[in-house]
Amino acid sequence: MKDVVTIGWSQITWIPTNAQGAIIGLKGLWTRIVKDVAYNYLDLRLVNFRSHTMKQWEVIHVELDGLF
């Protein structure tokens, strides 16, 4: 683990899913990671999330794809 942090690689998190892709375990971990990433890019003072740009959403999706 120390080498991973030193080199700067992301640790990939495995979340168990069923054949349809629905999360069947560790849902709390998944929710926490998604929130942490979203809070880094979204302005939570905005009431309507549609006010965010598509670029912000794309950056979130790219980062989450790298984590899961």
C-alpha positions in Angstrom: 0.0 0.0 0.0 2.8 2.4 0.8 4.3 2.0 -2.7 0.9 2.7 -4.3 0.6 6.0 -2.4 4.2 7.0 -3.1 3.9 6.4 -6.8 0.4 8.1 -6.9 -1.6 5.2 -8.4 -5.3 5.1 -7.5 -6.5 2.2 -5.5 -9.4 0.5 -7.4 -12.4 -0.4 -5.1 -14.3 -3.6 -5.9 -18.0 -3.3 -5.2 -20.0 -6.6 -5.5 -22.8 -6.6 -8.0 -25.3 -9.1 -9.4 -25.6 -10.1 -13.1 -27.8 -7.0 -13.8 -25.2 -4.7 -12.3 -27.1 -3.8 -9.2 -25.0 -3.3 -6.1 -25.5 -6.2 -3.6 -22.9 -5.3 -1.0 -20.8 -2.5 0.4 -23.4 0.1 -0.7 -22.4 2.4 2.1 -18.8 2.5 0.8 -20.0 3.1 -2.7 -22.2 6.0 -1.6 -19.4 7.6 0.5 -16.9 7.4 -2.4 -19.4 8.9 -4.9 -20.2 11.7 -2.5 -16.6 12.5 -1.8 -15.8 12.8 -5.6 -19.0 14.8 -6.3 -18.3 17.3 -3.5 -14.9 18.0 -5.1 -16.5 19.2 -8.3 -20.0 20.4 -7.7 -21.1 23.7 -6.2 -23.6 22.5 -3.5 -24.9 26.0 -3.0 -26.8 25.7 -6.2 -30.4 24.4 -5.7 -30.8 23.0 -9.1 -28.1 20.4 -10.1 -28.9 21.1 -13.8 -27.1 24.4 -13.3 -23.8 22.5 -13.4 -21.9 22.2 -16.6 -21.6 18.9 -18.5 -17.9 19.2 -18.1 -18.2 19.0 -14.4 -20.4 15.8 -14.7 -17.9 14.3 -17.2 -15.0 14.9 -14.8 -16.9 13.2 -12.0 -17.7 10.2 -14.2 -14.1 9.8 -15.4 -12.8 9.9 -11.8 -15.4 7.4 -10.7 -14.5 5.1 -13.6 -10.9 5.1 -12.4 -12.0 4.3 -8.8 -14.4 1.4 -9.6 
